[in-house]
């Protein structure tokens, strides 16, 4: 039975978490509802004739099998959604944006200077070349304050064994286990981890440099973005607790170019569980309901060391899993919400976007909430995509044969139309039939008439279609739906990185499994994931001899691994 939160449990914030830094995710997510995107009021009057009210009803805590959820219900359409902390989503968004703030262009940093924050790269007239340092780095003098600063000319300055760096990087992304890399490259583990850190810094430096074009409003008339999640398992590092650590990453890729915009793991390596736990107790976080906490996005240690109480609404860990022993795990829901807000922040120049989403919990709400205004303006459309991943190769071939037979018959019926035009007409008819049969838009699943070996029995559901929409336009979006770009990246990262491969498991007991190739430290795996995303985008070419970054228009030519490792932000000469 649902129960309402008390004022003590909300910390006086009201019945819903307040808006923070322009983020308010607690609103109706039904596109067809007049209440879509309208935020609830933090306080309302009760009684027969209330002066202050809205179209929401707080449903309190609802037992939803896996966990208990705090929900709020829209009175207009009747749909309910889970309450989230806007403060916590903003904190997670800042973590995802960190690389853009870490690798800022070299600039004048003198307080009070008229040129503070400006760099020789973007404003060469405000600076004067002023020789070089002893190490050969270029020095500049600011014309505003007269102070000098230097721009390093070599990112690997003072490196020991610099000739090993590229070899280690090549072995790392070509499925060689960590210990075998040490043997093949003749380096100690400390050198290997040092090179992983260096590779991570260089890949983030290069990607932030080129992706600033997107932040500056690079024109992207039409994008089709596939979004999905991938699970990763890490071994225990102590025999006292033989449970695995299970983490989830969310990724998004452009269907046209294959460019992977981001790959976010629900893990923060920079937080200390002891310090966060101590601060959470000081500010009273444990006394508040999860949506009203400052650290709502984190798995707080105190929630899992204490026994579960009847009626609590703490998200519990999966059976047989544990929290990481270093760093802190982030609730995957908050990573998902922040991920879509990150895409909105990264792509201001995208004029029209189609999102193709896997059926993951909260993914629909996260997408529609981040792009509420663009959904209302018909600039963003969203679709669910479902694929039968359990079919054998023979069954996939049979499905493909059935499709070809059907098209042969349709070609006889429409001899003047091309294959894609026939497919559009079939999808239009199927969509109209589904609209007549199912009043609820979420039940209108349309089987794609152009199956392929990678996506057999593909079904698509439009999440943003309105009754007044042209059926042909909706059919065009349904026909183009695909998760292949992000699934291909997931496949590549598992096949190319031994640490992230889905390995052969050896069971030791129920709920406890030792994975032969998995690592112990999620922070190392996270750096390799983020590094591989950049290598995938800028270094690996396809059959057209182009990288995803070239197809998207961020660069003109392929970046070799050697160039990436020596990359430094260009400055005017």
C-alpha positions in Angstrom: 0.0 0.0 0.0 1.4 3.4 -0.9 2.3 5.8 1.8 3.1 9.5 1.5 6.4 11.0 2.7 6.4 13.0 5.9 7.8 16.6 5.9 10.7 15.3 7.9 11.6 12.7 5.2 11.6 15.4 2.5 13.7 17.9 4.5 11.1 20.6 4.0 11.7 20.6 0.3 8.0 20.0 -0.5 6.3 17.0 -2.0 8.6 16.8 -5.0 12.4 17.7 -5.3 12.8 21.3 -6.4 14.3 22.4 -9.7 18.1 22.8 -9.7 20.2 24.6 -12.3 17.4 24.4 -14.9 16.8 20.7 -14.3 13.4 19.3 -13.3 12.9 15.7 -14.3 9.7 15.2 -12.2 7.0 15.9 -14.7 4.5 14.0 -16.8 6.3 12.2 -19.6 3.2 11.3 -21.7 3.6 13.2 -25.0 -0.1 13.0 -25.7 -1.0 14.5 -22.4 -1.7 18.3 -21.9 0.3 18.0 -18.7 3.5 16.8 -20.6 6.6 18.6 -19.3 4.6 20.7 -16.7 6.4 20.6 -13.4 4.4 19.8 -10.2 4.2 22.5 -7.5 6.3 21.8 -4.4 3.4 22.8 -2.1 -0.3 22.6 -2.7 -3.4 23.4 -0.6 -5.7 20.6 0.5 -9.5 20.7 1.0 -12.6 21.0 -1.1 -11.7 24.3 -2.7 -7.9 24.7 -2.6 -6.5 28.0 -3.8 -3.1 26.4 -4.8 -3.2 23.1 -6.6 -1.9 21.3 -9.7 -2.7 18.2 -11.8 -0.5 15.8 -9.8 -1.1 13.4 -7.0 1.8 12.2 -4.8 1.5 8.4 -4.7 4.2 8.0 -2.1 6.1 4.7 -2.0 5.0 1.8 -4.2 6.3 -1.7 -3.9 7.6 -2.6 -7.3 9.0 -6.1 -6.8 12.7 -5.3 -7.2 12.6 -2.2 -5.1 10.2 0.3 -3.6 9.7 3.5 -5.5 8.5 7.0 -4.7 6.0 7.9 -7.4 3.8 10.8 -8.5 0.7 10.5 -10.6 -0.6 12.8 -13.4 -4.3 13.4 -12.8 -4.8 14.2 -16.6 -3.6 10.9 -18.1 -3.2 8.7 -15.0 0.4 7.7 -15.7 2.9 7.5 -12.8 6.6 8.1 -12.7 9.4 7.8 -10.2 10.7 10.8 -8.3 14.3 11.7 -8.9 16.7 14.3 -7.3 17.4 17.2 -9.6 20.5 18.1 -7.5 21.9 14.6 -7.9 21.3 14.6 -11.7 23.1 17.9 -12.0 26.0 16.4 -10.0 26.2 13.4 -12.3 26.0 15.7 -15.4 29.0 17.7 -14.1 31.0 14.5 -13.8 30.1 13.6 -17.4 31.2 17.1 -18.5 34.5 17.0 -16.5 36.8 16.3 -19.5 35.7 19.5 -21.2 36.6 21.5 -18.1 39.9 19.6 -17.4 41.4 20.1 -20.9 40.7 23.8 -21.4 42.8 25.6 -24.0 46.0 27.2 -22.6 45.1 30.8 -21.8 45.9 33.8 -19.6 44.7 33.2 -16.1 45.7 36.5 -14.4 42.9 37.7 -12.2 41.4 41.0 -13.4 43.1 40.8 -16.8 41.0 41.8 -19.8 42.3 38.8 -21.6 41.7 36.3 -18.8 40.2 33.0 -20.2 41.3 33.8 -23.8 43.8 31.7 -25.6 46.3 32.3 -28.4 44.4 29.7 -30.4 41.2 31.7 -30.6 42.5 35.3 -30.0 46.0 35.5 -31.5 45.9 39.4 -31.6 45.8 39.6 -27.8 49.1 37.7 -27.3 52.7 38.0 -28.4 55.1 35.1 -29.2 57.8 35.3 -26.5 60.5 32.7 -27.3 60.7 29.2 -25.9 61.4 27.5 -22.6 64.5 25.4 -21.9 62.4 22.3 -22.7 61.4 23.7 -26.1 57.8 24.7 -25.2 56.5 27.8 -26.9 56.1 30.9 -24.6 53.5 33.7 -25.0 53.1 37.1 -23.4 49.7 38.6 -22.7 49.3 42.1 -24.1 46.7 42.9 -21.4 48.7 42.1 -18.2 52.2 41.5 -19.5 52.5 38.1 -17.9 53.9 35.1 -19.7 52.8 31.5 -20.0 54.0 28.5 -22.0 52.4 25.9 -24.2 53.9 22.5 -23.9 55.1 21.0 -27.3 55.3 17.4 -26.1 52.7 15.7 -23.9 55.2 12.9 -23.1 57.8 15.3 -21.7 60.0 13.6 -19.0 58.5 10.1 -19.8 60.7 7.1 -19.1 60.6 4.5 -21.8 58.6 6.6 -24.2 59.2 4.0 -27.0 57.0 1.6 -25.1 53.9 3.8 -25.1 52.5 3.0 -28.6 53.3 -0.7 -28.3 51.4 -0.9 -25.0 48.5 1.0 -26.5 48.3 -1.3 -29.5 48.4 -4.4 -27.4 45.8 -3.0 -25.1 43.2 -2.5 -27.9 44.0 -5.8 -29.6 42.7 -8.2 -26.9 45.9 -9.0 -25.1 45.5 -9.6 -21.3 47.2 -7.2 -19.0 49.9 -9.7 -17.7 50.7 -10.7 -21.3 51.2 -7.1 -22.2 53.8 -6.8 -19.5 55.6 -9.8 -20.9 55.3 -8.8 -24.6 56.3 -5.2 -24.0 58.9 -6.0 -21.3 57.5 -3.5 -18.8 56.5 -3.7 -15.2 52.8 -3.4 -14.1 53.5 0.1 -12.8 54.7 1.2 -16.3 51.6 -0.4 -17.8 49.2 1.5 -15.5 51.1 4.7 -16.1 50.7 4.2 -19.9 47.0 3.5 -19.4 46.7 6.8 -17.6 48.7 8.6 -20.3 46.5 7.0 -23.1 43.4 8.1 -21.3 44.6 11.7 -20.9 45.6 11.9 -24.6 42.4 10.5 -25.9 40.3 12.9 -23.7 42.5 15.8 -24.8 42.0 15.0 -28.5 38.2 14.3 -28.3 37.5 17.4 -26.3 39.5 19.5 -28.8 37.4 18.3 -31.8 34.1 18.0 -30.0 34.2 21.6 -29.0 33.0 22.1 -32.6 29.7 20.5 -31.5 29.5 22.7 -28.4 30.0 25.8 -30.6 26.8 24.9 -32.5 28.2 22.9 -35.4 25.3 22.5 -37.9 23.8 19.0 -37.9 20.5 19.1 -39.9 19.4 15.6 -39.0 20.7 13.0 -36.5 19.6 9.5 -35.8 21.0 8.4 -32.5 20.9 4.9 -31.1 21.0 4.5 -27.3 21.6 1.3 -25.3 23.2 0.0 -22.1 25.9 -2.7 -21.5 26.7 -4.6 -18.4 30.2 -5.3 -17.0 31.3 -7.6 -14.2 34.4 -7.3 -12.1 36.0 -9.9 -9.8 36.4 -9.7 -6.1 39.9 -8.8 -4.8 39.5 -10.3 -1.3 38.6 -13.9 -0.3 36.6 -12.5 2.6 33.8 -11.4 0.3 33.5 -13.4 -2.9 30.9 -11.4 -4.6 31.2 -9.7 -8.0 30.8 -6.0 -8.7 28.2 -5.4 -11.5 28.3 -2.1 -13.3 26.3 -0.7 -16.3 27.4 1.7 -19.0 25.1 3.7 -21.3 26.3 4.6 -24.8 24.9 6.6 -27.7 26.0 6.5 -31.3 25.0 8.3 -34.5 23.4 6.0 -37.0 24.7 7.9 -40.0 28.4 8.1 -39.2 28.7 5.5 -36.4 30.2 8.2 -34.1 29.9 7.3 -30.4 29.1 10.5 -28.6 29.7 9.1 -25.1 30.0 5.9 -23.1 29.2 6.5 -19.4 29.8 3.9 -16.7 27.8 4.1 -13.5 31.0 4.5 -11.4 32.8 7.5 -10.0 36.5 6.6 -9.2 37.3 10.0 -7.6 34.9 9.7 -4.6 36.0 8.1 -1.3 33.2 6.0 0.2 34.3 6.8 3.8 34.4 10.6 3.2 31.0 10.6 1.4 29.4 8.4 4.1 30.7 10.7 6.8 29.4 13.9 5.0 26.1 12.2 4.3 25.7 11.6 8.0 26.7 15.1 8.9 24.1 16.7 6.6 21.4 14.1 7.5 21.1 12.4 4.2 20.3 9.1 5.7 17.2 10.6 7.5 15.7 11.8 4.1 13.9 9.8 1.5 16.2 8.9 -1.5 14.8 11.5 -4.0 15.4 14.3 -1.5 19.0 13.5 -0.6 22.1 15.4 -1.7 23.8 12.1 -2.6 20.7 10.5 -4.1 22.7 9.4 -7.2 25.2 7.4 -5.1 25.0 4.0 -3.5 25.6 5.2 0.1 27.5 2.6 2.2 25.2 3.1 5.2 22.2 1.9 3.2 23.8 -1.5 2.7 25.6 -2.2 6.0 22.4 -1.8 7.9 19.7 -4.5 7.6 16.7 -3.7 5.4 13.7 -2.4 7.2 10.0 -3.1 6.2 8.7 -0.3 4.0 12.0 1.3 3.1 12.6 2.4 -0.5 16.3 1.9 -0.9 17.4 0.4 -4.2 18.9 -3.0 -3.3 21.9 -4.6 -5.1 21.4 -7.6 -7.4 21.8 -11.0 -5.6 25.4 -12.1 -5.5 26.8 -8.6 -6.2 28.6 -6.0 -4.0 29.6 -2.4 -4.1 33.1 -1.6 -5.5 35.8 -1.5 -2.9 37.3 1.7 -4.3 35.4 4.6 -5.8 31.6 4.7 -5.7 28.9 3.2 -7.8 26.3 5.6 -9.2 22.6 4.6 -9.6 22.2 3.7 -13.3 18.9 5.7 -13.5 20.8 8.9 -12.7 23.5 8.1 -15.2 20.8 7.7 -17.8 19.0 11.0 -17.0 22.4 12.9 -17.0 23.4 11.2 -20.2 20.5 12.6 -22.2 21.0 16.1 -20.6 24.7 15.7 -21.7 23.6 15.0 -25.3 21.3 18.1 -25.2 24.3 20.2 -23.9 26.8 18.7 -26.5 24.5 19.0 -29.6 23.0 22.6 -29.6 23.4 22.6 -33.4 21.3 19.5 -34.0 18.1 20.7 -35.8 16.2 17.4 -35.8 17.0 14.2 -33.9 15.5 10.7 -34.0 16.3 8.7 -30.9 16.2 4.9 -31.1 16.1 3.4 -27.6 16.4 -0.1 -26.2 13.7 -1.0 -23.8 15.6 -0.2 -20.6 14.0 1.0 -17.4 13.6 4.8 -17.3 15.2 5.3 -20.7 11.9 6.7 -22.2 11.4 9.2 -19.4 15.1 10.3 -19.4 15.0 11.0 -23.2 11.7 12.8 -23.2 12.5 14.9 -20.1 15.8 16.2 -21.4 14.3 17.2 -24.7 10.8 18.3 -23.6 10.8 21.6 -25.5 12.2 20.0 -28.6 9.7 17.2 -28.5 6.9 19.8 -28.2 8.4 21.6 -31.2 8.6 18.4 -33.2 12.4 18.7 -33.4 12.9 15.4 -31.5 11.2 12.1 -32.1 11.8 8.9 -30.0 11.3 5.2 -30.8 11.6 2.0 -28.9 13.4 -0.8 -30.7 13.1 -4.5 -29.9 15.2 -7.3 -31.4 15.0 -11.0 -31.0 18.6 -11.7 -29.9 18.0 -15.4 -29.2 17.6 -16.6 -32.8 20.2 -18.9 -34.3 22.0 -18.1 -37.6 19.7 -20.5 -39.5 16.6 -18.9 -38.0 17.9 -15.4 -39.0 18.5 -16.6 -42.6 15.0 -18.0 -42.7 13.5 -14.7 -41.6 15.5 -12.9 -44.3 14.2 -15.4 -46.9 10.6 -14.8 -45.8 11.2 -11.0 -46.2 12.6 -11.4 -49.7 9.6 -13.6 -50.7 7.2 -11.0 -49.4 8.9 -8.2 -51.3 8.8 -10.3 -54.5 5.1 -10.5 -54.2 4.7 -6.8 -53.4 6.9 -5.9 -56.3 4.4 -7.6 -58.6 1.6 -5.6 -56.9 3.5 -2.2 -57.1 5.8 -2.5 -60.2 6.3 1.2 -60.4 7.7 1.6 -56.9 11.3 1.0 -55.6 12.0 -1.3 -52.7 12.2 1.4 -50.1 9.0 3.0 -51.4 7.3 -0.3 -51.0 8.6 -0.7 -47.5 7.4 2.7 -46.5 3.9 1.9 -47.9 3.8 -1.3 -45.9 5.0 0.4 -42.7 2.3 3.1 -43.2 -0.4 0.5 -43.5 0.8 -1.4 -40.5 1.0 1.8 -38.4 -2.5 2.8 -39.3 -3.8 -0.7 -38.4 -2.0 -0.5 -35.1 -3.5 2.9 -34.3 -7.0 1.5 -35.0 -6.4 -1.6 -32.9 -4.5 -0.2 -29.8 -5.6 3.1 -28.1 -2.4 3.1 -26.0 0.6 4.4 -28.2 3.0 2.2 -26.2 1.3 -0.9 -27.4 1.7 0.0 -31.1 4.6 -2.3 -32.0 5.3 -2.4 -35.8 7.4 -5.2 -37.3 10.1 -3.8 -39.6 9.8 -5.0 -43.2 13.5 -4.7 -43.9 15.1 -7.2 -41.5 18.8 -8.1 -41.6 21.1 -10.6 -40.0 22.2 -8.2 -37.3 18.7 -7.2 -36.2 16.2 -10.1 -36.8 12.5 -9.7 -36.1 13.0 -6.0 -35.4 9.9 -4.3 -34.0 9.6 -0.5 -33.5 7.2 1.6 -31.4 6.9 5.4 -31.7 7.0 7.2 -28.4 6.2 10.7 -29.7 3.6 10.1 -32.4 0.4 12.2 -32.1 -3.0 11.3 -33.5 -2.8 14.2 -36.0 0.6 13.1 -37.4 0.9 12.1 -41.0 1.1 8.3 -41.1 3.8 8.4 -43.8 6.1 10.6 -41.7 5.7 8.3 -38.7 6.4 5.3 -41.0 9.6 6.9 -42.2 10.9 7.1 -38.7 9.8 3.6 -37.9 11.6 2.2 -41.0 14.9 3.9 -40.2 15.0 2.8 -36.5 18.1 0.8 -35.6 20.4 0.0 -32.7 23.1 -1.4 -34.9 25.6 1.5 -34.5 25.8 1.3 -30.7 25.6 -2.5 -30.7 28.5 -2.6 -33.1 30.6 -0.5 -30.7 29.6 -2.7 -27.8 30.8 -5.7 -29.8 34.1 -4.1 -30.8 34.9 -3.0 -27.2 34.3 -6.6 -26.0 36.3 -8.2 -28.8 39.2 -5.8 -28.8 39.7 -5.3 -25.1 40.4 -8.5 -23.1 39.5 -6.8 -19.8 36.0 -6.1 -21.1 35.3 -9.3 -23.0 32.3 -11.4 -22.0 34.5 -14.2 -20.6 34.1 -17.9 -19.9 33.1 -18.2 -16.2 34.1 -20.7 -13.6 31.4 -21.0 -10.9 32.7 -21.4 -7.3 29.2 -21.3 -5.7 25.7 -20.0 -6.2 25.7 -16.2 -6.9 29.5 -16.1 -6.8 31.4 -16.4 -10.1 35.0 -15.9 -10.9 35.6 -14.4 -14.4 38.9 -15.3 -15.9 39.5 -12.2 -17.9 37.7 -9.6 -15.8 39.6 -7.0 -13.8 39.5 -6.0 -10.2 39.6 -2.2 -10.4 36.6 -0.6 -12.3 38.6 2.6 -12.5 41.2 1.1 -14.9 38.4 -0.5 -17.0 36.6 2.9 -17.1 39.8 4.6 -18.5 40.2 1.9 -21.1 36.5 2.2 -22.1 36.8 6.0 -22.5 40.1 5.7 -24.4 38.7 3.1 -26.8 35.7 5.3 -27.6 38.1 7.9 -28.9 40.3 5.4 -30.8 37.1 3.9 -32.3 35.9 7.4 -33.5 39.2 8.8 -34.8 41.6 6.0 -35.6 39.6 2.9 -36.8 38.4 3.1 -40.5 35.6 1.2 -42.1 35.1 -0.2 -45.5 34.8 3.3 -46.9 38.3 4.1 -45.5 36.8 6.7 -43.2 36.5 7.0 -39.4 33.2 7.9 -37.7 34.7 11.3 -36.9 35.4 11.9 -40.6 31.9 10.9 -41.6 30.4 13.3 -39.0 32.6 16.1 -40.2 34.8 16.7 -37.2 38.1 15.9 -38.9 39.3 15.6 -42.5 41.7 12.6 -42.2 42.3 9.6 -40.1 44.3 10.1 -36.8 46.9 7.4 -36.4 47.6 6.0 -32.9 51.0 7.6 -33.0 49.5 11.0 -33.8 47.0 10.6 -31.0 49.7 9.8 -28.4 51.6 12.9 -29.4 48.6 15.2 -29.8 48.6 18.6 -28.3 46.2 21.5 -28.9 47.4 23.5 -31.9 48.5 27.1 -31.4 49.1 29.8 -34.0 52.7 30.1 -35.3 
